Amino acid sequence: MSMKNFVIALLFSSLLYGCDVIKQLPQMTGVTEAEAGEGIKEALGQGLAGAVLRLNKEDGFFKDDFYKILLPADAVKIEKTLRDVGLGSMVDKAIMQINRGAEDAAGYAKPIFVNAIKTMSIQDAIGLVRNGDTSATHFFREKTTAQLTAAFLPVIKASLDKVNATKYYGDMVNKYNSLPIVFKKINPDLSGFVTMKATNALFDLVAREEKNIRNNFAARTTDLLKKVFGGML
């Protein structure tokens, strides 16, 4: 074979390979950018509804090995010291009421999160649908975390006060600070910490549902979800 013919054959085989690769790429079938955007928002909303349902109940946080809220890192020393001096029950009560506060607050999360979803501008909705896994939740989280935290913080604080978590936590901190062996007084921010943990739990459950919708036909409970997430070849 001459060098010229070899080059032509090589180019032709490369072209055929390129066509095969293009065929293997995910394509959208009859889905507009607007439909993709609404589909993403609907998937996020469905994930949020499931997250609230799971967390907004007694032991939704407290008896969940993954989402149970323990003390802030700055308060771990408090916990160890109080347990060492026989005041473990005080620590346990504070931890339980902190989780009760998060469980109560989860019930108020839905309208805050739904509003953030509705007002979210999605520039490349089809791209987010194609990216797969939890890309839509990641985008939502990146765009709205600051807004959601600001809106959710007073709700968390009210719930912590409602179930006396603030009182039990305060009693625990004050007891620690009053011990003669303690020289450096500390008082970690409880409301900010619980807001972060509760928000992370909600986002994580939304991400799980997004992945479920992408991979499980039965999870696509509306015509729009079926069209948007079923339109991948």
URMOLIN-V389429 format. One record per pair of residues at least 24 apart in sequence whose ideal C-beta (glycine too) atoms are under 10 Angstrom apart, sorted by the first residue. I is the first residue (numbers start at 1). J is the second residue. Records with the same first field share a line. If there is no record, write none. Layout:
I->J + J
//
This chain:
23->233
24->233
25->130 + 233
26->129 + 130 + 131 + 132 + 231 + 232 + 233
27->130 + 231 + 232 + 233
28->126 + 129 + 130 + 227 + 228 + 231 + 232 + 233
29->227 + 230 + 231 + 232 + 233
30->227 + 231
31->125 + 126 + 129 + 224 + 227 + 228 + 229 + 230 + 231 + 232
32->125 + 126 + 227 + 228
33->122 + 123 + 124 + 125 + 126 + 127 + 129
34->122 + 125 + 126
35->125 + 126 + 129 + 224 + 227 + 228 + 231
36->122 + 124 + 125 + 126 + 127 + 128 + 129 + 130 + 136 + 224 + 227 + 228 + 229 + 231
37->120 + 121 + 122 + 123 + 124 + 125 + 126 + 128 + 129 + 136 + 228
38->122 + 125 + 224 + 225 + 228
39->125 + 126 + 128 + 129 + 136 + 213 + 220 + 222 + 224 + 225 + 226 + 227 + 228 + 229 + 230 + 231
40->117 + 120 + 122 + 125 + 126 + 128 + 129 + 135 + 136 + 137 + 139 + 140 + 210 + 225 + 228 + 229
41->114 + 117 + 118 + 119 + 120 + 122 + 125 + 136 + 140 + 224
42->117 + 213 + 220 + 221 + 222 + 224 + 225 + 228 + 229
43->117 + 128 + 129 + 136 + 137 + 140 + 206 + 209 + 210 + 211 + 212 + 213 + 214 + 219 + 220 + 222 + 224 + 225 + 228 + 229
44->113 + 114 + 116 + 117 + 118 + 120 + 136 + 137 + 139 + 140 + 206 + 207 + 209 + 210 + 213
45->110 + 113 + 114 + 117 + 118 + 206 + 209
46->206 + 209 + 210 + 212 + 213 + 219 + 220 + 221 + 222 + 225
47->113 + 117 + 134 + 136 + 137 + 140 + 202 + 203 + 204 + 205 + 206 + 207 + 208 + 209 + 210 + 211 + 212 + 213 + 219
48->109 + 110 + 112 + 113 + 114 + 116 + 117 + 137 + 140 + 202 + 203 + 205 + 206 + 209
49->110 + 113 + 114 + 206 + 209
50->205 + 206 + 208 + 209 + 212 + 219
51->106 + 109 + 110 + 113 + 201 + 202 + 203 + 204 + 205 + 206 + 207 + 208 + 209
52->106 + 107 + 108 + 109 + 110 + 113 + 114 + 202 + 205 + 206
53->106 + 107 + 110 + 205
54->106 + 201 + 202 + 205
55->99 + 102 + 103 + 105 + 106 + 107 + 109 + 198 + 201 + 202 + 205
56->102 + 103 + 104 + 105 + 106 + 107 + 108 + 109 + 110
57->103 + 104 + 106 + 107
58->99 + 100 + 103 + 104
59->96 + 99 + 100 + 103
60->99 + 100 + 102 + 103 + 104 + 106 + 107 + 201
61->96 + 98 + 99 + 100 + 101 + 102 + 103 + 104 + 105 + 106 + 194 + 197 + 198 + 201
62->95 + 96 + 97 + 98 + 99 + 100 + 102 + 103
63->99
64->99 + 103 + 201
66->201 + 204 + 205
67->99 + 102 + 103 + 197 + 198 + 200 + 201 + 202 + 204 + 205
68->95 + 96 + 98 + 99 + 102 + 197 + 201
69->95 + 98 + 99 + 101 + 102 + 103 + 165 + 193 + 194 + 196 + 197 + 198 + 200 + 201
70->95 + 98 + 99 + 197
71->95 + 98 + 169 + 172 + 188 + 190 + 193
72->98 + 169 + 186 + 188 + 189 + 190 + 192 + 193 + 194 + 196 + 197
73->188 + 193
74->186 + 187 + 188 + 189 + 193
75->169 + 172 + 173 + 176 + 186 + 187 + 188 + 190 + 193
76->188
77->176 + 182 + 184 + 186
78->169 + 172 + 173 + 175 + 176 + 177 + 179 + 182 + 186 + 187 + 188
79->172 + 176
80->176
81->175 + 176 + 179 + 181 + 182
82->172 + 173 + 175 + 176 + 179
84->181
85->175 + 176 + 179 + 181
87->172 + 175 + 176 + 179
90->168 + 169 + 171 + 172 + 175 + 176
91->168 + 169 + 172 + 175 + 176
92->168 + 172
93->164 + 165 + 167 + 168 + 169 + 171 + 172
94->164 + 165 + 166 + 167 + 168 + 169 + 170 + 171 + 172 + 173 + 190
95->165 + 168 + 169 + 172
96->163 + 165 + 168
97->160 + 162 + 163 + 164 + 165 + 166 + 167 + 168 + 169
98->160 + 163 + 165 + 166 + 168 + 169 + 190 + 193 + 194 + 197
99->163 + 165 + 194 + 197 + 198
100->159 + 160 + 162 + 163 + 164 + 165 + 168
101->156 + 157 + 158 + 159 + 160 + 161 + 162 + 163 + 164 + 165 + 166 + 169 + 190 + 191 + 194 + 198
102->156 + 159 + 160 + 163 + 165 + 194 + 195 + 197 + 198 + 201
103->159 + 163 + 198
104->155 + 156 + 158 + 159 + 160 + 162 + 163 + 165
105->152 + 153 + 154 + 155 + 156 + 157 + 158 + 159 + 160 + 162 + 163 + 194 + 195 + 198 + 199
106->152 + 155 + 156 + 159 + 198 + 201 + 202
107->155 + 159
108->151 + 152 + 154 + 155 + 156 + 158 + 159
109->148 + 151 + 152 + 155 + 156 + 198 + 199 + 201 + 202
110->202
111->151
112->144 + 147 + 148 + 150 + 151 + 152 + 155 + 199 + 202
113->140 + 144 + 148 + 151 + 152 + 199 + 202 + 203 + 206
115->144 + 147 + 148 + 151
116->140 + 143 + 144 + 145 + 147 + 148 + 151
117->144 + 206
119->143 + 144 + 147
120->144 + 147
125->228
126->228 + 231
129->214 + 228 + 229 + 231 + 232
130->231 + 232
131->214
132->210 + 211 + 214 + 215 + 232
133->207 + 210 + 211 + 214 + 215
134->203 + 204 + 206 + 207 + 208 + 209 + 210 + 211 + 214
135->207 + 210 + 211 + 214
136->206 + 207 + 210 + 211 + 213 + 214
137->203 + 204 + 205 + 206 + 207 + 208 + 209 + 210 + 211
138->203 + 207 + 210
140->203 + 206 + 207 + 210
141->199 + 200 + 202 + 203 + 204 + 206 + 207
144->199 + 203
145->196 + 199 + 200 + 203
148->195 + 199 + 202 + 203
149->192 + 195 + 196 + 199
150->195
151->195
152->194 + 195 + 196 + 198 + 199 + 202
153->191 + 192 + 194 + 195 + 196 + 199
154->191 + 195
155->191 + 195 + 198
156->190 + 191 + 192 + 193 + 194 + 195 + 196 + 197 + 198 + 199
157->190 + 191 + 192 + 194 + 195
158->191
159->191 + 194 + 198
160->190 + 191 + 194 + 195
161->191
165->190 + 191 + 194
166->190 + 191
169->193 + 194
//
